[in-house]
Amino acid sequence: MKAGYLTHVGLRRKTNQDCICYIKKDGDILAIVCDGIGGGLAGDVASKMACMHMKDYFLQTNFKQMSPSQIPAWIEHGIKEANDLIFIQSKKAPEMDGMGTTMTGIIMVNGNTFVFNVGDSRVYSYQNQLKRLTTDHTFVETLVRNGEISEEEALVHPMRNTLVNALGIWDKVQIDIVQVQEDVKGYLICSDGLHGYVEEAKMTEAFMQKDVDKICNDLLQLSLEAGGYDNVSIIVLAQEDRL
């Protein structure tokens, strides 16, 4: 599995509150994008805390002794621990009150792939075109699922970025976990600094490249050309010689 990744402050923000994690151990892979929220309320601290906790949790685990059916519980336990750490820290320091982060990623263990999500960063699979594997935890996405507005209306809705779920904001967190069953060429994990401003068709075109670093840079350029309104983080995973 080849990997390319980057994070960029964008053109309009003063700080980058995104954090990414890519780590490989004994053939197992953990890849995460966290998008900090809270503005001046230490969103960057929250995203870094989440990434570092999951990295340490991954490194301390012997996956050879685990069956595929045990992985979802492992993911849920680690994310809930990260949520508790951020929530408690936010209550200790007034300047951090209200901080939080999204967390979206992939874990590949013993030939099995699981996607997990909290918030509105996304995971896509790639098999000649991109396919979204995660559901945004936003107010607008709830309206779409309930049939109250269309997907086209959601793109311009004034509350399209309002989260209803994130790490660290509440003492409990909703976690989506799915196992990927189909054989795909690759994956894209990204914050809304990319998918919130760049059309999916243009993102798919970037995957026509054979080099994962070139794909990452092309996707970043698309985000900047769209205005660079937000921090942007990208991880591209590709099966060897499959793109």
The 8 nearest C-alpha neighbors of each residue, nearest first, counted from 0:
[[1, 238, 239, 237, 236, 2, 185, 28],
 [0, 2, 237, 236, 239, 238, 3, 211],
 [3, 1, 236, 235, 211, 237, 0, 4],
 [4, 2, 212, 211, 235, 234, 215, 236],
 [3, 5, 234, 233, 235, 215, 2, 212],
 [6, 4, 233, 232, 234, 7, 215, 3],
 [5, 7, 232, 231, 233, 8, 17, 19],
 [8, 6, 231, 9, 230, 232, 5, 15],
 [7, 9, 230, 15, 14, 12, 231, 10],
 [10, 8, 227, 230, 7, 229, 11, 228],
 [9, 11, 227, 12, 228, 8, 223, 226],
 [10, 12, 228, 9, 227, 229, 13, 8],
 [13, 11, 14, 10, 9, 8, 229, 230],
 [14, 12, 11, 15, 8, 10, 9, 230],
 [13, 15, 12, 8, 16, 230, 43, 9],
 [16, 14, 8, 17, 230, 7, 43, 13],
 [15, 17, 43, 35, 42, 34, 14, 18],
 [18, 16, 34, 15, 35, 33, 46, 43],
 [17, 19, 33, 46, 47, 32, 34, 16],
 [20, 18, 32, 31, 33, 50, 21, 17],
 [21, 19, 31, 30, 50, 22, 32, 18],
 [22, 20, 30, 29, 31, 19, 23, 28],
 [21, 23, 29, 28, 20, 30, 24, 54],
 [22, 24, 28, 27, 26, 29, 25, 21],
 [23, 25, 27, 26, 28, 22, 58, 29],
 [26, 24, 27, 23, 28, 62, 108, 63],
 [25, 27, 24, 23, 28, 108, 109, 107],
 [28, 26, 108, 24, 107, 25, 23, 109],
 [29, 27, 23, 107, 106, 22, 24, 26],
 [28, 30, 106, 22, 21, 105, 23, 107],
 [31, 29, 21, 105, 104, 20, 106, 28],
 [32, 30, 104, 20, 19, 103, 33, 21],
 [31, 33, 19, 103, 102, 18, 104, 189],
 [34, 32, 102, 101, 18, 46, 17, 100],
 [35, 33, 17, 101, 100, 46, 16, 190],
 [36, 34, 42, 100, 46, 16, 43, 17],
 [37, 35, 42, 99, 100, 38, 98, 34],
 [36, 38, 40, 98, 42, 39, 97, 41],
 [39, 37, 40, 36, 42, 41, 98, 35],
 [40, 38, 41, 37, 42, 94, 95, 98],
 [39, 41, 37, 95, 38, 98, 42, 94],
 [42, 40, 44, 43, 95, 39, 98, 37],
 [41, 43, 35, 36, 37, 45, 98, 44],
 [42, 44, 16, 41, 46, 35, 45, 47],
 [43, 45, 41, 47, 42, 46, 48, 35],
 [46, 44, 42, 48, 99, 43, 47, 100],
 [47, 45, 35, 49, 43, 33, 100, 48],
 [46, 48, 50, 44, 49, 45, 18, 51],
 [49, 47, 45, 51, 46, 50, 52, 44],
 [50, 48, 46, 52, 47, 81, 51, 45],
 [51, 49, 47, 53, 52, 48, 20, 54],
 [52, 50, 54, 48, 53, 49, 47, 55],
 [51, 53, 55, 49, 54, 50, 56, 48],
 [52, 54, 56, 50, 55, 51, 57, 49],
 [55, 53, 51, 57, 52, 56, 50, 58],
 [56, 54, 58, 52, 57, 53, 59, 51],
 [55, 57, 53, 59, 54, 58, 52, 60],
 [58, 56, 54, 55, 60, 59, 53, 29],
 [59, 57, 55, 60, 56, 54, 24, 61],
 [58, 60, 56, 57, 55, 61, 54, 62],
 [61, 59, 57, 58, 62, 56, 55, 63],
 [62, 60, 63, 64, 59, 65, 58, 57],
 [61, 63, 65, 64, 60, 108, 109, 66],
 [64, 62, 61, 65, 109, 66, 108, 60],
 [63, 65, 62, 61, 66, 60, 69, 67],
 [66, 64, 62, 63, 69, 67, 70, 61],
 [65, 67, 68, 69, 64, 70, 63, 62],
 [68, 66, 69, 70, 65, 111, 109, 108],
 [67, 69, 66, 70, 71, 65, 72, 73],
 [70, 68, 67, 66, 72, 71, 65, 73],
 [69, 71, 73, 72, 67, 68, 74, 66],
 [72, 70, 74, 73, 69, 75, 176, 68],
 [73, 71, 75, 74, 70, 69, 76, 68],
 [72, 74, 70, 76, 71, 75, 77, 69],
 [75, 73, 71, 77, 72, 76, 70, 78],
 [74, 76, 72, 78, 73, 77, 79, 71],
 [75, 77, 79, 73, 74, 78, 72, 80],
 [78, 76, 80, 74, 79, 75, 73, 81],
 [79, 77, 81, 75, 80, 76, 82, 74],
 [78, 80, 82, 76, 81, 77, 75, 83],
 [79, 81, 83, 77, 78, 82, 76, 84],
 [82, 80, 78, 84, 79, 49, 83, 52],
 [81, 83, 167, 166, 79, 85, 80, 84],
 [84, 82, 86, 80, 81, 85, 87, 79],
 [83, 85, 81, 87, 82, 86, 88, 80],
 [84, 86, 167, 88, 82, 87, 83, 45],
 [87, 85, 167, 83, 89, 88, 84, 82],
 [86, 88, 90, 84, 89, 85, 83, 91],
 [89, 87, 85, 91, 90, 86, 84, 92],
 [90, 88, 96, 95, 86, 87, 91, 92],
 [89, 91, 87, 88, 92, 96, 86, 93],
 [92, 90, 88, 89, 87, 93, 95, 96],
 [91, 93, 95, 94, 90, 89, 96, 88],
 [94, 92, 96, 95, 91, 90, 89, 40],
 [93, 95, 92, 96, 40, 41, 89, 39],
 [96, 94, 89, 40, 93, 41, 92, 98],
 [95, 97, 89, 93, 98, 94, 90, 40],
 [98, 96, 168, 37, 95, 40, 89, 99],
 [99, 97, 37, 42, 40, 95, 41, 96],
 [100, 98, 167, 36, 166, 45, 168, 42],
 [101, 99, 35, 166, 36, 46, 34, 165],
 [100, 102, 118, 34, 33, 165, 117, 166],
 [103, 101, 33, 117, 116, 32, 100, 118],
 [104, 102, 116, 32, 31, 115, 120, 117],
 [105, 103, 31, 30, 115, 114, 32, 116],
 [104, 106, 114, 30, 113, 29, 115, 31],
 [105, 107, 29, 113, 28, 112, 108, 30],
 [108, 106, 112, 28, 111, 27, 110, 113],
 [107, 109, 27, 111, 110, 106, 112, 28],
 [110, 108, 111, 27, 107, 63, 62, 26],
 [109, 111, 108, 107, 112, 27, 26, 67],
 [110, 112, 108, 107, 109, 113, 67, 178],
 [113, 111, 107, 179, 106, 178, 108, 110],
 [112, 114, 178, 106, 177, 105, 179, 107],
 [115, 113, 105, 177, 176, 104, 178, 106],
 [116, 114, 176, 175, 104, 103, 105, 177],
 [117, 115, 103, 175, 102, 174, 118, 104],
 [116, 118, 102, 101, 174, 165, 103, 164],
 [119, 117, 101, 136, 165, 164, 135, 120],
 [120, 118, 135, 136, 121, 101, 137, 191],
 [119, 121, 190, 191, 189, 103, 118, 101],
 [122, 120, 189, 188, 133, 119, 103, 190],
 [121, 123, 188, 132, 187, 133, 131, 189],
 [124, 122, 131, 187, 130, 132, 186, 129],
 [123, 125, 186, 130, 129, 185, 187, 131],
 [126, 124, 129, 185, 128, 186, 184, 127],
 [125, 127, 128, 183, 184, 129, 124, 185],
 [128, 126, 125, 129, 203, 184, 206, 207],
 [129, 127, 126, 125, 203, 130, 124, 206],
 [130, 128, 125, 124, 203, 123, 131, 126],
 [129, 131, 123, 124, 132, 125, 128, 126],
 [130, 132, 123, 133, 122, 124, 129, 121],
 [131, 133, 123, 122, 130, 124, 134, 121],
 [134, 132, 121, 131, 122, 135, 116, 123],
 [133, 135, 136, 132, 119, 121, 140, 116],
 [136, 134, 119, 137, 118, 140, 133, 120],
 [135, 137, 118, 119, 164, 163, 162, 134],
 [138, 136, 162, 163, 140, 139, 161, 135],
 [137, 139, 141, 140, 161, 163, 162, 142],
 [138, 140, 142, 159, 141, 137, 153, 143],
 [141, 139, 143, 137, 142, 138, 135, 144],
 [140, 142, 144, 138, 139, 143, 145, 137],
 [141, 143, 139, 147, 145, 140, 144, 148],
 [144, 142, 140, 146, 148, 145, 141, 149],
 [145, 143, 141, 146, 142, 140, 147, 148],
 [146, 144, 142, 143, 147, 141, 148, 140],
 [145, 147, 143, 144, 148, 142, 149, 141],
 [146, 148, 142, 145, 143, 149, 144, 141],
 [149, 147, 143, 146, 142, 152, 153, 150],
 [150, 148, 152, 151, 143, 153, 146, 147],
 [149, 151, 153, 152, 143, 154, 148, 140],
 [150, 152, 149, 153, 154, 155, 148, 156],
 [153, 151, 149, 154, 150, 155, 156, 148],
 [152, 154, 150, 156, 151, 155, 139, 149],
 [153, 155, 152, 151, 156, 150, 159, 195],
 [156, 154, 153, 152, 157, 159, 151, 158],
 [155, 157, 153, 159, 158, 154, 152, 139],
 [158, 156, 159, 155, 160, 153, 161, 154],
 [159, 157, 161, 156, 160, 139, 138, 137],
 [158, 160, 139, 156, 157, 161, 153, 138],
 [161, 159, 158, 162, 137, 139, 138, 157],
 [160, 162, 158, 137, 159, 138, 163, 139],
 [163, 161, 137, 164, 136, 138, 160, 118],
 [162, 164, 137, 136, 138, 161, 165, 118],
 [163, 165, 118, 162, 136, 117, 173, 172],
 [166, 164, 118, 101, 117, 100, 168, 99],
 [165, 167, 82, 100, 99, 168, 101, 172],
 [168, 166, 86, 99, 85, 82, 169, 165],
 [169, 167, 99, 166, 97, 86, 165, 98],
 [168, 170, 171, 167, 172, 86, 166, 165],
 [169, 171, 86, 83, 172, 168, 167, 82],
 [172, 170, 169, 173, 82, 79, 83, 166],
 [171, 173, 174, 166, 164, 165, 169, 170],
 [172, 174, 164, 117, 175, 171, 165, 116],
 [175, 173, 117, 116, 172, 176, 75, 115],
 [174, 176, 116, 115, 117, 173, 177, 133],
 [177, 175, 115, 114, 174, 71, 116, 113],
 [178, 176, 114, 113, 179, 115, 175, 71],
 [177, 179, 113, 112, 180, 114, 176, 111],
 [180, 178, 112, 113, 181, 177, 114, 111],
 [179, 181, 178, 182, 112, 111, 113, 177],
 [182, 180, 179, 183, 178, 124, 126, 112],
 [181, 183, 180, 184, 179, 126, 185, 124],
 [184, 182, 126, 185, 125, 181, 124, 186],
 [185, 183, 241, 126, 238, 125, 237, 242],
 [184, 186, 237, 125, 236, 183, 238, 124],
 [185, 187, 124, 236, 123, 125, 235, 237],
 [186, 188, 235, 123, 122, 234, 124, 189],
 [187, 189, 122, 234, 121, 233, 123, 235],
 [190, 188, 233, 232, 121, 120, 32, 187],
 [189, 191, 120, 192, 232, 231, 193, 34],
 [192, 190, 195, 194, 193, 120, 189, 119],
 [191, 193, 231, 229, 190, 230, 195, 194],
 [194, 192, 191, 222, 195, 196, 231, 197],
 [193, 195, 191, 197, 196, 192, 190, 198],
 [194, 196, 191, 193, 192, 197, 198, 190],
 [195, 197, 194, 193, 225, 222, 192, 198],
 [198, 196, 194, 193, 195, 222, 199, 221],
 [199, 197, 200, 201, 202, 196, 194, 195],
 [198, 200, 202, 201, 203, 197, 194, 129],
 [201, 199, 203, 198, 202, 204, 129, 128],
 [202, 200, 204, 203, 199, 198, 205, 197],
 [201, 203, 199, 205, 200, 204, 218, 198],
 [202, 204, 200, 201, 206, 205, 128, 129],
 [205, 203, 201, 206, 202, 207, 200, 208],
 [204, 206, 202, 207, 203, 214, 217, 208],
 [207, 205, 208, 204, 203, 214, 202, 209],
 [206, 208, 205, 204, 209, 242, 203, 214],
 [209, 207, 206, 210, 214, 205, 213, 242],
 [208, 210, 242, 207, 211, 206, 214, 213],
 [209, 211, 213, 212, 208, 214, 242, 3],
 [212, 210, 214, 3, 213, 235, 2, 215],
 [213, 211, 3, 215, 214, 210, 216, 4],
 [214, 212, 216, 210, 211, 215, 217, 208],
 [213, 215, 211, 217, 212, 216, 205, 206],
 [216, 214, 212, 218, 213, 217, 219, 211],
 [215, 217, 219, 213, 218, 214, 220, 212],
 [216, 218, 220, 214, 219, 215, 213, 205],
 [219, 217, 221, 215, 220, 216, 214, 222],
 [220, 218, 216, 222, 221, 217, 215, 223],
 [219, 221, 217, 223, 222, 218, 224, 216],
 [222, 220, 224, 218, 219, 223, 225, 217],
 [223, 221, 225, 219, 220, 193, 224, 227],
 [222, 224, 227, 220, 226, 225, 221, 219],
 [223, 225, 221, 226, 222, 220, 227, 219],
 [226, 224, 222, 223, 227, 221, 196, 197],
 [227, 225, 223, 224, 228, 222, 10, 11],
 [226, 228, 223, 10, 9, 222, 229, 225],
 [229, 227, 11, 226, 10, 9, 12, 192],
 [230, 228, 192, 9, 227, 231, 12, 11],
 [229, 231, 8, 9, 192, 15, 7, 17],
 [230, 232, 192, 7, 6, 193, 190, 229],
 [233, 231, 6, 189, 190, 5, 7, 17],
 [232, 234, 189, 4, 5, 188, 6, 215],
 [233, 235, 4, 188, 3, 187, 189, 236],
 [236, 234, 187, 3, 2, 186, 211, 4],
 [235, 237, 2, 186, 185, 1, 0, 187],
 [238, 236, 185, 1, 0, 184, 239, 186],
 [237, 239, 0, 241, 184, 185, 240, 1],
 [238, 240, 241, 0, 237, 1, 242, 184],
 [239, 241, 242, 238, 237, 209, 184, 1],
 [242, 240, 238, 184, 239, 237, 185, 209],
 [241, 209, 184, 240, 237, 238, 185, 207]]
